[in-house]
Amino acid sequence: MKKFHVLTASTLAIMLLTACGDDSVDQEENENASNEEATDESASGDISIGFSNYAESTVISALWGILLEEQGYDVTLNQVEKAFLFSGVENGELDLGFAPWLPFTDQAYVQLDSEVIDVQEDGVLYEGTEMGLVVPEYMEDLNTIEDLQDYVDELDGTITGIDGGASLTQITEDDVMDHYGLDDFELLTSSEQAMVSALDTAYNNEEPIVVTLWSPHWTFGEYDLKYLEDPDVAYGEDDDIYYIARNGLQDEQPDVIDWINNSYFDDDQLSELLLYQSEEENDEAAAKRWIENNQDYVDSWFE
């Protein structure tokens, strides 16, 4: 049965502290018991999937939760804060993590050649991501990030962003705004859902708005939007979307690694999945709908 958990920083900290004993004999016994338990879990096919609260990560995690359960695994889905996605995989609390952007956006958390987290060389799920500042197409005269300096009053000096821990937020605040001299702007941090809500309200009233956004994202299929040109590439080069695994999982569950490595989404396929996500009541329903509409392709991942 698939289980869903929300793990916070304090929860993970307690889990880690509980694993540490003061007495050396007890600690050795605990370690032996833990090793035996891990072996039993591996044999029974338990898989713990971690994901951060971003559209593509949540729905891809739901998809793999469904597919692995169909293969007989007992799957636990864990929504975690961005930083703990990586630390959870590194310390073994999570088996799999979806879905870091590499080699640039999430390089503060993990490198492609990491020795403490398994970033599969063949584990690219999607190629050619993009992120930046986005405005509606009806803002015809605003085309570059440099142009924003002329729109301070019209935009109330506000760039509508997502949560403060996101790499997109950090890059915008620390690199892009400083590089392009956007001193008169404030980056309003909230959440992806709040940003989309603000975009929807402004768009439906044809009001000016600038948001931090990324591709792939379902909003580009729902609204007529455009990226502001970034002539100095302050946001960096395009990334690819990967998954990560704890060290040792490939030896314990080689089929799981092979199946995920076989999976891949092109633009149309991932856009379809994200569109279903926006239309269905939850990620599981969206993932099931996508699987049903792409059954032959999904089956090829398991050949």
C-alpha positions, 0 to 999 in steps of 0.5 A: 500500500502506498503511504504519504508522509510530510517530513519536516526538518525537525522530523528528520533531525529526530530520526537521525538523533534516534539512530545514535546511541550513547553506549557503544555496546548498545550502538553496535547492537542497534546497528546490527538490528538496523542492518538486519531490518534493512535487509528484510525491507529490501527483500520485501520490496519497500521503497521510500520516495522523497520529493520537494513541493514542485509540480514536476517533482510531485507528479513524477513521484506519484507516477513512480509510486503507482508503477512500483506498486504495480511491480509489487513494491510497498511505496512510501511517498515523502514530501520534504523541504528542498534541502532535506530531499538531498540530505534524506537520500544521502543519509539513507532515510529516503531511497529515491529523490525526485527531481533535481535540476542539474548540473547548474540549478541544484549544484549547491545540493548535489553534483553529478559526480557526487560520491555520497548520493547516486546520481545515475548517469543514465537517469535523465528524465527530461532535457532542456529546462528553462527558468527566469522572469516571465510576463504575459504576452499582452505586456508587448513593450516589456521584452528583456530583464533590463527593461524592467527598470522602466516598469517599477511603478507599473509593477509596484516594484514587485516580482512575484516569486515562489518559496524562499528555499527554492534555487530559482528564488536564490538565483533571482535574488542573489544574482539576477536582480543585482546583476541587472540593477533591479534595486527598486524591486522586491522579490515577493516570496510565497509558494508556487500555488500563491504565485500561480494564483496571483498570475491568474488574477492579473492575467484575467484582468490584463494587469501587469505582473512579472513572476519567477517561473520555469519550464516545463510548467503547465501554465505555459499551456494555459496562458500566453506567456513569455520569458524576459530575455536574459542577455547576460545569461544571469540565470545560467545555462539550461539544465536537465531533470534527474532523479537521485538514489541512495548509495547501495540501492542499485545493488539491492534493487537493480530492477528499480534503477533500470526501470527509472533509467529507461524512463524519459519524457519529451516536451509533449509527454511532460507537458501532457502530464503537467496539464493533467496535474492542473486538471485532476484533483490530485497527482495520483489521478493525473499520473494514472490518467497519463499512464492510461494514455501512454500505456505502450510507452510506459510498458517499454520502460519495463522491458 
